[in-house]
């Protein structure tokens, strides 16, 4: 395993989010869950220890890439962004370019693929 990476998962499906956070912890990546854009903003606008943010593109009625753009405009120090969404691949690619994502994963993906991506980025 590569270096430990603290992860913020931005996911509005609370059950899926909680399960993912638990599994990431089992793989050695302490994680937090934000189920709304305002919660994610509050966690990322202040100094934090997150090295990776796993970002769903559709969070309730808001768009994940808009969150990243707002944080950039506010001058926040952002961790590496990984788009993790069930949107069509063309949409993931467009959003990934827009927010300079370090990686793009289409749901559903395996936990192995997810953790390998996190570890590659954190290396």
Backbone as a chain_set.jsonl record, in Angstrom:
{"seq": "XXXXXXXXXXXXXXXXXXXXXXXXXXXXXXXXXXXXXXXXXXXXXXXXXXXXXXXXXXXXXXXXXXXXXXXXXXXXXXXXXXXXXXXXXXXXXXXXXXXXXXXXXXXXXXXXXXXXXXXXXXX", "coords": {"N": [[0.84, -1.18, 0.0], [0.47, 2.271, -0.69], [1.287, 5.552, 0.536], [-0.564, 6.624, 3.389], [-3.742, 8.012, 2.948], [-5.888, 10.535, 3.708], [-9.312, 10.824, 3.123], [-11.991, 12.608, 1.673], [-15.245, 11.922, 1.071], [-17.682, 12.958, -1.084], [-20.864, 12.52, -1.303], [-24.238, 12.004, -1.902], [-25.86, 9.84, -1.389], [-26.469, 8.465, 1.426], [-26.284, 5.889, 2.687], [-24.671, 4.401, 0.874], [-22.438, 6.054, 0.964], [-21.623, 5.878, 3.695], [-20.954, 3.161, 3.857], [-18.861, 3.04, 1.973], [-16.966, 4.738, 3.191], [-16.405, 3.244, 5.491], [-15.242, 0.928, 4.34], [-13.026, 2.061, 3.035], [-11.571, 2.86, 5.27], [-10.883, 0.353, 6.277], [-9.03, -0.341, 4.374], [-7.008, 1.272, 5.103], [-7.32, 4.005, 4.8], [-8.286, 6.709, 6.365], [-11.425, 8.239, 6.447], [-13.916, 10.729, 5.653], [-17.35, 11.677, 5.4], [-19.332, 13.73, 3.407], [-22.543, 14.682, 2.85], [-23.859, 16.685, 1.602], [-23.498, 19.606, -0.485], [-23.045, 22.094, 0.925], [-22.002, 21.033, 3.374], [-19.653, 19.755, 2.464], [-18.291, 21.972, 1.447], [-17.846, 23.458, 3.813], [-16.043, 21.737, 5.091], [-13.861, 21.755, 3.352], [-13.077, 24.39, 2.892], [-11.624, 25.386, 4.977], [-8.346, 24.986, 6.542], [-7.24, 21.64, 6.182], [-6.766, 18.051, 6.426], [-7.217, 16.386, 4.323], [-6.256, 14.414, 1.576], [-7.316, 13.49, -0.702], [-10.271, 14.052, -2.526], [-13.223, 12.451, -3.113], [-15.53, 12.818, -5.483], [-18.863, 13.019, -6.179], [-20.827, 13.752, -9.028], [-23.466, 14.62, -9.152], [-25.105, 15.954, -6.605], [-27.663, 15.849, -4.702], [-29.57, 18.512, -5.694], [-27.471, 19.897, -6.713], [-24.335, 20.492, -8.422], [-21.309, 18.703, -8.445], [-18.911, 19.667, -9.594], [-19.301, 22.402, -9.51], [-19.017, 22.956, -6.825], [-16.237, 22.544, -6.478], [-15.25, 24.568, -8.162], [-16.226, 26.856, -6.822], [-14.768, 26.663, -4.423], [-12.16, 26.95, -5.419], [-12.277, 29.594, -6.4], [-12.514, 30.874, -3.957], [-10.032, 30.547, -2.959], [-9.23, 28.249, -1.637], [-7.18, 25.564, -0.413], [-7.004, 22.816, -2.209], [-7.468, 19.274, -2.105], [-6.362, 16.433, -4.095], [-8.634, 15.762, -6.691], [-10.985, 13.283, -7.336], [-13.221, 12.235, -9.605], [-16.147, 10.53, -9.027], [-18.697, 8.952, -10.141], [-21.953, 8.077, -11.455], [-22.655, 9.097, -13.849], [-22.798, 9.455, -17.465], [-19.867, 8.497, -19.342], [-18.852, 10.494, -21.05], [-19.785, 12.821, -19.83], [-18.477, 12.623, -17.368], [-15.825, 12.885, -18.189], [-15.849, 15.503, -19.268], [-16.475, 17.011, -16.936], [-14.312, 16.256, -15.368], [-12.146, 17.44, -16.726], [-12.857, 20.078, -16.386], [-12.515, 20.524, -13.642], [-9.932, 19.792, -13.297], [-9.383, 17.107, -12.561], [-7.697, 14.467, -10.87], [-8.237, 11.878, -11.391], [-10.759, 9.768, -12.877], [-13.566, 7.912, -12.11], [-16.055, 5.637, -12.946], [-19.17, 4.877, -11.579], [-20.82, 1.742, -11.225], [-17.861, 0.917, -9.428], [-15.141, -1.205, -8.505], [-14.028, -1.784, -5.115], [-11.356, -2.314, -5.015], [-10.397, -1.076, -7.346], [-11.007, 1.559, -6.669], [-9.458, 1.991, -4.299], [-6.886, 1.513, -5.308], [-6.669, 3.64, -7.082], [-6.748, 5.836, -5.31], [-4.406, 5.31, -3.855], [-2.477, 5.479, -5.87], [-2.647, 8.169, -6.521], [-1.941, 9.328, -4.108], [0.677, 8.622, -3.86]], "CA": [[0.0, 0.0, 0.0], [1.18, 3.542, -0.714], [1.112, 6.4, 1.706], [-1.893, 6.823, 3.939], [-4.4, 9.18, 2.37], [-7.193, 10.881, 4.255], [-10.219, 10.992, 1.995], [-13.329, 13.152, 1.864], [-16.2, 11.44, 0.088], [-18.849, 13.829, -1.251], [-21.838, 11.572, -1.846], [-25.539, 12.25, -1.268], [-26.467, 8.571, -0.982], [-25.851, 8.3, 2.739], [-25.954, 4.485, 2.946], [-23.506, 4.093, 0.054], [-21.33, 6.838, 1.491], [-21.152, 5.302, 4.958], [-20.307, 1.886, 3.534], [-17.593, 3.342, 1.299], [-16.055, 5.274, 4.206], [-15.984, 2.114, 6.33], [-14.333, 0.071, 3.581], [-11.768, 2.793, 2.852], [-10.843, 2.773, 6.543], [-10.311, -0.998, 6.341], [-7.874, -0.334, 3.475], [-6.006, 2.167, 5.671], [-7.547, 5.4, 4.42], [-9.325, 7.336, 7.177], [-12.286, 8.995, 5.534], [-15.085, 11.444, 6.16], [-18.439, 11.743, 4.437], [-20.172, 14.929, 3.31], [-23.702, 14.296, 2.038], [-24.395, 17.879, 0.939], [-22.481, 20.548, -0.951], [-22.619, 22.985, 2.014], [-21.135, 20.307, 4.311], [-18.355, 19.577, 1.816], [-17.664, 23.289, 1.382], [-17.363, 23.791, 5.163], [-14.878, 20.907, 5.397], [-12.744, 22.016, 2.446], [-12.694, 25.809, 2.84], [-10.667, 25.615, 6.065], [-7.223, 24.042, 6.457], [-7.687, 20.278, 6.434], [-5.739, 17.045, 6.151], [-7.633, 15.524, 3.216], [-5.345, 14.348, 0.443], [-8.128, 13.149, -1.864], [-11.721, 14.208, -2.416], [-13.997, 11.64, -4.054], [-16.607, 13.748, -5.774], [-19.996, 12.665, -7.026], [-21.171, 14.929, -9.838], [-24.82, 15.088, -8.842], [-25.303, 15.907, -5.162], [-29.014, 16.405, -4.602], [-29.853, 19.388, -6.842], [-26.27, 20.668, -7.017], [-23.3, 19.833, -9.212], [-20.04, 18.587, -7.745], [-17.867, 20.532, -10.151], [-19.542, 23.775, -9.053], [-18.395, 23.023, -5.496], [-14.788, 22.716, -6.653], [-15.028, 25.9, -8.728], [-16.437, 27.838, -5.727], [-13.624, 26.572, -3.52], [-11.003, 27.542, -6.107], [-12.457, 31.056, -6.393], [-12.313, 31.329, -2.585], [-8.625, 30.382, -2.619], [-9.023, 27.085, -0.773], [-6.169, 24.571, -0.786], [-7.797, 21.632, -2.521], [-6.787, 17.991, -2.307], [-6.574, 15.853, -5.419], [-10.038, 15.464, -6.94], [-11.32, 12.101, -8.116], [-14.637, 12.185, -9.957], [-16.708, 9.196, -8.787], [-20.089, 9.224, -10.465], [-22.632, 7.159, -12.38], [-22.973, 9.847, -15.057], [-22.157, 8.909, -18.673], [-18.43, 8.746, -19.4], [-18.594, 11.792, -21.687], [-20.039, 13.832, -18.798], [-17.391, 12.51, -16.391], [-14.629, 13.438, -18.817], [-16.016, 16.958, -19.324], [-16.358, 17.542, -15.575], [-12.944, 16.038, -14.924], [-11.308, 18.492, -17.313], [-13.272, 21.361, -15.81], [-11.971, 20.677, -12.285], [-8.562, 19.267, -13.3], [-9.423, 15.9, -11.737], [-6.553, 13.571, -10.933], [-8.732, 10.606, -11.922], [-12.199, 9.656, -13.104], [-14.073, 6.553, -11.948], [-17.49, 5.54, -13.193], [-19.888, 3.921, -10.724], [-20.168, 1.141, -10.059], [-16.479, 0.457, -9.585], [-14.76, -2.08, -7.392], [-13.256, -1.137, -4.056], [-9.957, -2.44, -5.389], [-10.11, 0.003, -8.3], [-11.068, 2.822, -5.929], [-8.298, 2.136, -3.418], [-5.688, 1.633, -6.146], [-6.646, 5.011, -7.598], [-6.358, 6.696, -4.19], [-2.999, 5.051, -3.532], [-1.663, 6.017, -6.974], [-2.642, 9.626, -6.402], [-1.26, 9.713, -2.863], [2.103, 8.216, -3.898]], "C": [[0.885, 1.243, 0.0], [0.926, 4.306, 0.573], [-0.353, 6.506, 2.093], [-2.493, 8.083, 3.331], [-5.731, 9.395, 3.061], [-8.082, 11.31, 3.101], [-11.505, 11.656, 2.463], [-14.184, 12.641, 0.723], [-17.389, 12.388, 0.073], [-19.879, 13.025, -2.029], [-23.17, 11.766, -1.137], [-26.313, 10.983, -0.924], [-25.796, 8.172, 0.331], [-25.439, 6.85, 3.027], [-24.714, 4.068, 2.155], [-22.273, 4.812, 0.588], [-20.751, 6.253, 2.764], [-20.417, 3.983, 4.725], [-18.934, 2.121, 2.902], [-16.557, 3.856, 2.289], [-15.528, 4.149, 5.104], [-14.976, 1.231, 5.6], [-12.999, 0.775, 3.343], [-10.932, 2.749, 4.123], [-10.189, 1.399, 6.695], [-9.063, -1.12, 5.46], [-6.805, 0.659, 3.934], [-6.153, 3.622, 5.298], [-8.653, 5.994, 5.283], [-10.125, 8.294, 6.305], [-13.413, 9.681, 6.278], [-16.097, 11.514, 5.029], [-19.14, 13.089, 4.541], [-21.314, 14.573, 2.371], [-24.361, 15.476, 1.345], [-23.237, 18.765, 0.484], [-22.091, 21.52, 0.162], [-21.716, 22.294, 3.042], [-19.736, 20.133, 3.726], [-17.601, 20.906, 1.761], [-17.063, 23.658, 2.738], [-16.109, 22.991, 5.526], [-13.657, 21.279, 4.562], [-12.273, 23.465, 2.425], [-11.656, 26.143, 3.909], [-9.47, 24.68, 5.881], [-7.67, 22.648, 6.908], [-6.564, 19.312, 6.094], [-6.129, 16.102, 5.013], [-6.609, 15.584, 2.09], [-6.089, 14.068, -0.841], [-9.579, 13.479, -1.545], [-12.352, 13.365, -3.522], [-15.298, 12.383, -4.276], [-17.654, 13.154, -6.696], [-20.354, 13.917, -7.823], [-22.549, 15.479, -9.531], [-25.065, 14.867, -7.356], [-26.603, 16.636, -4.88], [-29.259, 17.244, -5.856], [-28.631, 20.179, -7.299], [-25.257, 19.823, -7.784], [-21.972, 19.858, -8.453], [-18.964, 19.508, -8.285], [-18.072, 21.996, -9.763], [-18.963, 23.991, -7.654], [-16.907, 23.296, -5.627], [-14.478, 24.101, -7.204], [-15.211, 26.993, -7.67], [-15.255, 27.841, -4.774], [-12.38, 27.187, -4.139], [-11.093, 29.062, -6.105], [-12.206, 31.64, -5.008], [-10.867, 31.155, -2.122], [-8.336, 29.205, -1.702], [-7.909, 26.198, -1.316], [-6.916, 23.26, -0.984], [-6.933, 20.383, -2.595], [-6.978, 17.538, -3.743], [-8.045, 15.465, -5.547], [-10.154, 14.211, -7.8], [-12.821, 12.142, -8.356], [-15.087, 10.737, -9.801], [-18.213, 9.319, -8.958], [-20.639, 8.192, -11.439], [-23.033, 7.858, -13.675], [-22.324, 9.159, -16.266], [-20.685, 9.337, -18.745], [-18.103, 10.095, -20.039], [-18.79, 12.93, -20.688], [-18.932, 13.816, -17.743], [-16.116, 13.15, -16.93], [-14.698, 14.961, -18.861], [-15.819, 17.579, -17.951], [-14.935, 17.383, -15.053], [-11.986, 17.077, -15.463], [-11.602, 19.836, -16.659], [-12.646, 21.59, -14.437], [-10.552, 20.126, -12.16], [-8.465, 18.035, -12.395], [-8.174, 15.047, -11.953], [-6.947, 12.223, -11.521], [-10.246, 10.682, -12.064], [-12.568, 8.185, -12.964], [-15.583, 6.57, -12.151], [-18.086, 4.485, -12.263], [-20.678, 2.977, -11.604], [-18.726, 0.769, -10.398], [-16.148, -0.397, -8.37], [-14.001, -1.28, -6.336], [-11.771, -1.24, -4.358], [-9.565, -1.32, -6.348], [-10.076, 1.354, -7.591], [-9.82, 3.007, -5.073], [-6.998, 2.236, -4.214], [-5.549, 3.042, -6.71], [-6.196, 5.974, -6.506], [-4.874, 6.538, -3.9], [-2.066, 5.574, -4.612], [-1.553, 7.528, -6.856], [-1.85, 10.082, -5.198], [0.235, 9.403, -2.892], [3.022, 9.399, -4.138]], "O": [[1.941, 1.252, 0.632], [0.418, 3.767, 1.556], [-1.249, 6.482, 1.249], [-1.817, 9.105, 3.217], [-6.608, 8.533, 3.008], [-7.663, 12.06, 2.219], [-12.045, 11.314, 3.515], [-13.893, 12.891, -0.447], [-18.032, 12.598, 1.101], [-19.783, 12.869, -3.246], [-23.235, 11.702, 0.09], [-27.327, 11.055, -0.23], [-24.699, 7.615, 0.339], [-24.354, 6.614, 3.556], [-23.806, 3.449, 2.709], [-21.189, 4.232, 0.653], [-19.533, 6.141, 2.904], [-19.377, 3.728, 5.333], [-17.96, 1.463, 3.266], [-15.394, 3.456, 2.234], [-14.343, 4.114, 5.433], [-13.967, 0.832, 6.181], [-11.947, 0.143, 3.441], [-9.711, 2.616, 4.055], [-9.065, 1.296, 7.187], [-8.156, -1.897, 5.758], [-5.811, 0.867, 3.239], [-5.214, 4.401, 5.46], [-9.833, 5.812, 4.982], [-9.562, 9.061, 5.524], [-13.809, 9.275, 7.371], [-15.744, 11.422, 3.853], [-19.497, 13.532, 5.633], [-21.079, 14.201, 1.221], [-25.315, 15.299, 0.587], [-22.13, 18.675, 1.014], [-20.898, 21.764, 0.343], [-20.764, 22.903, 3.53], [-18.743, 20.343, 4.421], [-16.395, 20.945, 2.006], [-15.922, 24.113, 2.815], [-15.214, 23.51, 6.193], [-12.527, 21.129, 5.028], [-11.159, 23.735, 1.975], [-10.889, 27.093, 3.749], [-9.561, 23.694, 5.149], [-8.391, 22.506, 7.896], [-5.538, 19.707, 5.541], [-5.434, 15.116, 4.769], [-6.153, 16.659, 1.702], [-5.597, 14.353, -1.933], [-10.059, 13.223, -0.441], [-12.057, 13.541, -4.704], [-16.083, 12.556, -3.343], [-17.371, 12.825, -7.848], [-20.194, 15.031, -7.325], [-22.774, 16.684, -9.64], [-25.214, 13.732, -6.904], [-26.649, 17.865, -4.826], [-29.162, 16.728, -6.969], [-28.74, 21.038, -8.175], [-25.326, 18.594, -7.786], [-21.568, 20.88, -7.899], [-18.186, 20.071, -7.515], [-17.103, 22.753, -9.695], [-18.478, 25.077, -7.337], [-16.374, 24.183, -4.96], [-13.531, 24.743, -6.751], [-14.436, 27.949, -7.628], [-14.789, 28.904, -4.362], [-11.623, 27.874, -3.453], [-10.103, 29.745, -5.84], [-11.737, 32.772, -4.889], [-10.516, 31.567, -1.017], [-7.29, 29.173, -1.053], [-7.72, 26.095, -2.528], [-7.402, 22.667, -0.021], [-5.805, 20.425, -3.085], [-7.679, 18.189, -4.517], [-8.629, 14.905, -4.619], [-9.515, 14.091, -8.845], [-13.604, 12.089, -7.407], [-14.486, 9.828, -10.372], [-18.92, 9.737, -8.041], [-19.89, 7.524, -12.151], [-23.695, 7.25, -14.517], [-21.398, 8.364, -16.1], [-20.315, 10.408, -18.264], [-17.167, 10.768, -19.608], [-18.034, 13.902, -20.703], [-18.498, 14.87, -17.279], [-15.418, 13.867, -16.214], [-13.724, 15.638, -18.532], [-15.086, 18.557, -17.808], [-14.414, 18.269, -14.376], [-11.108, 17.549, -14.741], [-10.693, 20.629, -16.412], [-12.285, 22.718, -14.1], [-10.025, 20.004, -11.054], [-7.564, 17.942, -11.561], [-7.667, 14.927, -13.068], [-6.113, 11.509, -12.077], [-10.914, 11.527, -11.467], [-11.973, 7.319, -13.606], [-16.291, 7.412, -11.597], [-17.589, 3.363, -12.166], [-21.166, 3.394, -12.654], [-18.423, 0.36, -11.519], [-16.809, -0.309, -7.335], [-13.413, -0.238, -6.627], [-11.004, -0.348, -3.997], [-8.522, -0.689, -6.18], [-9.221, 2.191, -7.877], [-9.192, 4.065, -5.116], [-6.097, 2.978, -3.822], [-4.442, 3.573, -6.804], [-5.352, 6.837, -6.75], [-4.165, 7.529, -3.72], [-0.977, 6.062, -4.307], [-0.482, 8.097, -7.067], [-1.165, 11.103, -5.25], [0.979, 9.877, -2.033], [4.24, 9.233, -4.198]]}, "num_chains": 1, "name": "protein.A"}
